[in-house]
Amino acid sequence: MSLGQIKNAKDFGRVAVLMGGTAAEREISLNSGNAVYQALVNRSVDAYVVDVRESALDALNDGSFDRVFNIMHGRGGEDGVLQALLDTLSIPYTGSGVLASALSMDKLRTKLCWQGAGLPTPKWVLLNNEADIEHCIVELGFPVIVKPAQEGSSLGMSRAETKQELLAAWQDAAQYQCEVYAEAWVDGQEYTVGILKGQGLPVIRLETPNVFYDFDAKYRANTTQYHCPSGLSDVCEAELIQMSLQACEVLGVTGWGRVDVFIDTDNNAQLIEVNTVPGMTDHSLVPMAAKNLGINFDELVWRILETSFK
């Protein structure tokens, strides 16, 4: 069955909507998953909620599922682990495969791949211990943003403007039990580009009164503004979409995803990260961009499910 030609819901067979997991983004995943499940039911797809609490293998054991709609955010669902399991079980699934998922989940490896391909991304310094704090100050100055390399939804991220704040930010991010790095702060506008089946969706410009687009701005606040159309010229928007598609191609991202990018005060684009299992809640960005093209939520979910046909 080729992409874009699934007309009958029965062609999908029994679909497991895999959600939850044990990562820090569990609650967001459950919200996304329930919305996806309802959309599939609305389109008469034979869909089932599968809440992964410990082992995805155990959760799938009794289902005899024909395919998986993966909406597990974060480690264990978005980092190649689940994808490898599903490949082993020969169960088709939405989105990217093992390698692209693993690379994209690791923001440091993502940046290294982009750097190797000549794509722009802000300078960074790895923070392994307190000795790296001084090196970071010399290399990047202030302000910086400190990030755990393998978390999503801005968890563990904070801005630092002094040595004391940098040390505290590093200690906070280190609690997430993965590598931590400081990234040069980018002054400018933040944008996001949804990707669906190798095509870019309309660009969204993000605006928040918070220090940055953090967890609160993403999922709780009513003060975040989403501008779509983005306000960019047609030429600039097309260039940003093309860069985002290239950023995905370098990592091997397929099916769907979302690329986050800044345009700095010198009008230069700076790639930040790729999400291979973006949120699908009422605050989420890919549904917002699709809506701007006249694609409603139920239709978007259907099209994403079509990506399980490789």
Summary of the structure (lengths in Angstrom):
residues: 310
radius of gyration: 19.2
end to end distance: 8.7
largest distance: 60.2
contacts: 1058
relative contact order: 0.15
helix: 37%
strand: 22%
